[in-house]
């Protein structure tokens, strides 16, 4: 347990950040799964919207430092490549 005032504050901040990061990562994973399933099913109505939403969430997560920028770019690239191939 933290004893100094600054260490207690850092502990509080890390708890908040962890909760925020977990929420963002979970949301990104859900959006990716939705996009991948709609692309795999060849759904021409839902797939573009799902891919756009997943890309938006990935880029936002990367800009906030929740996931690395290069990982986000790689995932976006692969998702768009699969979408273009399927649709």
C-alpha positions as CSV (number, residue, x, y, z in Angstrom):
1,X,0.0,0.0,0.0
2,X,1.2,3.5,-0.9
3,X,2.3,5.6,2.1
4,X,3.2,9.0,0.5
5,X,0.5,11.4,-0.7
6,X,1.8,11.4,-4.2
7,X,2.0,7.6,-4.3
8,X,-1.6,7.3,-3.1
9,X,-2.7,9.7,-5.9
10,X,-0.7,7.7,-8.5
11,X,-2.5,4.5,-7.3
12,X,-5.9,6.2,-7.6
13,X,-5.0,7.4,-11.1
14,X,-3.8,4.0,-12.2
15,X,-7.0,2.4,-11.1
16,X,-9.0,4.9,-13.2
17,X,-6.8,4.4,-16.2
18,X,-7.0,0.7,-16.0
19,X,-10.7,0.8,-15.9
20,X,-10.8,3.2,-18.9
21,X,-8.3,1.1,-20.9
22,X,-10.2,-2.1,-20.2
23,X,-13.4,-0.5,-21.4
24,X,-11.8,0.8,-24.6
25,X,-10.1,-2.5,-25.4
26,X,-13.3,-4.4,-24.8
27,X,-15.2,-2.1,-27.1
28,X,-12.6,-2.3,-29.8
29,X,-12.6,-6.1,-29.6
30,X,-16.4,-6.2,-29.9
31,X,-16.4,-3.9,-32.9
32,X,-13.6,-5.9,-34.6
33,X,-15.6,-9.1,-34.1
34,X,-18.7,-7.6,-35.5
35,X,-16.9,-6.3,-38.5
36,X,-15.1,-9.6,-39.2
37,X,-18.3,-11.6,-38.9
38,X,-20.3,-9.3,-41.2
39,X,-17.4,-9.3,-43.7
40,X,-17.1,-13.1,-43.6
41,X,-20.9,-13.4,-44.1
42,X,-20.7,-11.1,-47.1
43,X,-23.3,-8.8,-45.7
44,X,-23.2,-5.8,-48.1
45,X,-25.5,-3.7,-45.9
46,X,-23.8,-4.0,-42.5
47,X,-20.2,-4.7,-43.4
48,X,-19.2,-1.2,-44.5
49,X,-20.7,0.4,-41.4
50,X,-19.1,-2.2,-39.1
51,X,-15.7,-1.8,-40.7
52,X,-15.9,2.0,-40.5
53,X,-16.9,1.8,-36.8
54,X,-14.1,-0.6,-36.0
55,X,-11.6,1.6,-37.8
56,X,-12.7,4.6,-35.9
57,X,-12.5,2.9,-32.5
58,X,-9.1,1.4,-33.4
59,X,-7.6,4.8,-34.4
60,X,-9.1,6.5,-31.3
61,X,-7.7,3.8,-29.0
62,X,-4.3,4.2,-30.6
63,X,-4.3,8.0,-30.3
64,X,-5.1,7.7,-26.6
65,X,-2.2,5.2,-26.1
66,X,-4.5,2.2,-25.2
67,X,-3.0,0.1,-28.0
68,X,0.1,0.7,-30.1
69,X,-0.3,2.8,-33.2
70,X,1.3,0.3,-35.5
71,X,-1.0,-2.5,-34.2
72,X,-4.0,-0.3,-34.9
73,X,-2.8,0.4,-38.4
74,X,-2.1,-3.2,-39.1
75,X,-5.6,-4.3,-37.9
76,X,-7.3,-1.6,-39.9
77,X,-5.3,-2.6,-43.0
78,X,-6.2,-6.2,-42.6
79,X,-9.8,-5.5,-42.0
80,X,-10.1,-3.2,-45.0
81,X,-8.3,-5.7,-47.2
82,X,-10.7,-8.5,-46.2
83,X,-13.7,-6.2,-46.7
84,X,-12.6,-5.2,-50.2
85,X,-12.0,-8.8,-51.1
86,X,-15.4,-10.0,-49.8
87,X,-17.6,-7.1,-50.9
